Amino acid sequence: MKGKSILVTGGAGFIGSNLVDTLYKDNEVVVLDNLHTGKRKNLENAIKGRAKFVEGDAKDIKSIKGDFDFVFHLGIYSASPMYRDNPNLVGEVVHGITNVLEYCKESKIPLVFASTSSIYNGIEPPHREKVIPGVTDFYTEARIACERLGELYANLFDVNVSAMRFFSVYGYNDIGKGKYANLVTQFMVSLIKGEQPVIYGDGEQRRDFVFVTDVVDALLKASSSKGFNVFNVGTGKNYSLNEAMERLKKVTGKNIDPKYIKMPVKNYVMTTLADQSKAKKEIGFEAKVSLDKGMSLLYSSISSKE
Ligand SMILES: NC(=O)c1ccc[n+]([C@@H]2O[C@H](COP(=O)([O-])OP(=O)(O)OC[C@H]3O[C@@H](n4cnc5c(N)ncnc54)[C@H](O)[C@@H]3O)[C@@H](O)[C@H]2O)c1
């Protein structure tokens, strides 16, 4: 993408900052982020470049003046435990996306926003976009509401809206999320420190791990799609946590076994596996980075900062 004007909510976060890093050299980029989990330092290079940072909440998007071509809305509270601790975040998220959709309607611009594969909790894999989600937790209820509002704005006001169901994203800048970071990142950090990674249950739960550069590619590809669309953003391959651990031991050279603890979470997601056929057919998205490759890219990046 080149020569565009782009507003990114949540751009100081993990995925958002990777998106901004891809965009800021060739485009005008404004980031709106309330720094709930995001960090200014994720945007160091972008701010030194041409990106502008505004600290504020997504629901106050109206205060951002500009003639934008697209909005990417990633500024949505990003982990299930946050909502369990404070169920009122559901209302915050709905408030946020409603104002973002109003903004896109008034400016006649498309919206691409972060949804989640957690919507598939309890549903037999492989996961296809056309499922009826079950009722499992606050985080997914908020995201289902966002998707439905997106569809409503597309139906009523012709806003082009893409809901991106991210699977387990790992990669650069994830480390800043601490206890909310992807398991690959958390386990890698533990191994580097010489500590035992902690696994809930027996480690046979499976995840479709997708590297962040692939996620950025999917977001950009979705920005030109028309009407309302839901797209999976995964790889179509999954690994158990035990399998991921074995790979991580090799990448880090640390032969430390994980510590298994009794499953502490109710309604835990046991398996995610994306069916990528719709995203491939409709927006030409296909993940390119294998788990081994992604782990070694992440390891080099973490090691170079030590
Ligand atoms: N990382 C994953 O594996 C994954 C998987 C599925 C869905 N997602 C979704 O993708 C989005 C980005 O996730 P991430 O992994 O980069 O997490 P993140 O926590 O690093 O990013 C979220 C960013 O949004 C900001 N934010 C949160 N609420 C906001 C609000 N109301 N107004 C403005 N800014 C706000 C945070 O400060 C942060 O910078 C989130 O919505 C998350 O739920 C992520």
The ligand as a Gaussian input file, in Angstrom:
#p B3LYP/6-31G(d) Opt

LIG

0 1
 N       -2.476000     -11.652000      19.413000
 C       -3.366000     -12.592000      19.114000
 O       -3.042000     -13.775000      19.051000
 C       -4.797000     -12.226000      18.815000
 C       -5.690000     -13.260000      18.509000
 C       -7.014000     -12.948000      18.250000
 C       -7.444000     -11.621000      18.295000
 N       -6.551000     -10.641000      18.620000
 C       -7.047000      -9.261000      18.651000
 O       -6.245000      -8.406000      17.862000
 C       -6.203000      -7.099000      18.444000
 C       -4.760000      -6.688000      18.642000
 O       -4.193000      -7.611000      19.536000
 P       -2.706000      -7.588000      20.027000
 O       -2.278000      -8.996000      20.190000
 O       -1.908000      -6.667000      19.205000
 O       -2.917000      -7.004000      21.494000
 P       -2.369000      -5.704000      22.185000
 O       -2.947000      -5.697000      23.550000
 O       -0.904000      -5.623000      22.048000
 O       -3.024000      -4.567000      21.283000
 C       -4.218000      -3.922000      21.567000
 C       -3.915000      -2.441000      21.509000
 O       -5.117000      -1.729000      21.594000
 C       -5.025000      -0.743000      22.610000
 N       -6.388000      -0.563000      23.110000
 C       -7.150000      -1.448000      23.788000
 N       -8.359000      -0.916000      24.026000
 C       -8.357000       0.303000      23.440000
 C       -9.320000       1.322000      23.332000
 N      -10.534000       1.198000      23.877000
 N       -8.983000       2.450000      22.675000
 C       -7.754000       2.609000      22.132000
 N       -6.801000       1.679000      22.206000
 C       -7.107000       0.527000      22.862000
 C       -4.029000      -1.284000      23.604000
 O       -3.402000      -0.280000      24.367000
 C       -3.047000      -1.971000      22.660000
 O       -2.072000      -1.071000      22.181000
 C       -6.979000      -7.177000      19.758000
 O       -8.285000      -6.729000      19.538000
 C       -6.991000      -8.675000      20.055000
 O       -8.086000      -9.073000      20.838000
 C       -5.240000     -10.905000      18.883000

